Amino acid sequence: MNIFRFAGDMTHLISIIVLLLKIYATKSCSGISLKTQELYALVFLARYLDLFTDFISVYNTMMKVVFIVSSLAIVWFMRLHPVIKRSYDKELDTFRYYLLVLGSFVLALLIHEKFTVQEVFWAFSIYLEAVAILPQLFLLQRSGNVDNLAAQYVFFLGAYRAFYIFNWIYRYFTEPYFTRWIACVSGLVQTALYADFFYYYFISWKNNSNLKLPA
């Protein structure tokens, strides 16, 4: 565990807390893409197939459980909660996310570190996470104005991936046999997808105004 990995995990955790706070405090999921949340739930379920077979540390196990449970809870709130589900922007959340799932799975079958069920699903989760934010960004772009909590959620989610880039750089120079190149390349792609959002987020912060993404 290095400081960049820990910082990435904490910013990821903060993004989830911000999203749950928005949903719980406002009783609304307006501005949040259900499709992105379902993709993240699928990412964590596929990645952590080793939850009951491989023990690394208490911290590692706790984070896996938190990410799985929180992602499923968010999907439940948005789909089934009698009040919160009414605020879901279904007419704006129209990204064809099944193409992301299909494309990621095919890529995982073709490019993986080892051809085993666990490794193929790990690669699938990495590829899918790289593009899982697209429905959310698409929804925000279509909606125009972005509320503060939704903007903070996406910001911390992007910051988490940025910290992980530094984590991989650190590991490359400190570990003799660093092999997670799939995660590195996918992480760079994922961070690049946030570039436009970060630019407008900075502009809104600088001008002390609401975040607006161009259509």
Secondary structure, DSSP 8 states (H G I E B T S, - for coil): --HHHHHHHHHHHHHHHHHHHHHHHHS--TT--HHHHHHHHHHHHHHTTTTTT----HHHHHHHHHHHHHHHHHHHHHHH-TTGGGG--TTT----THHHHHHHHHHHHHS-SS-SHHHHHHHHHHHHHHHTTHHHHHHHHHH-EE-HHHHHHHHHHHHHHHHHHHHHHHHHHH-TT---HHHHHHHHHHHHHTHHHHHHHHHHHHHT--EE---
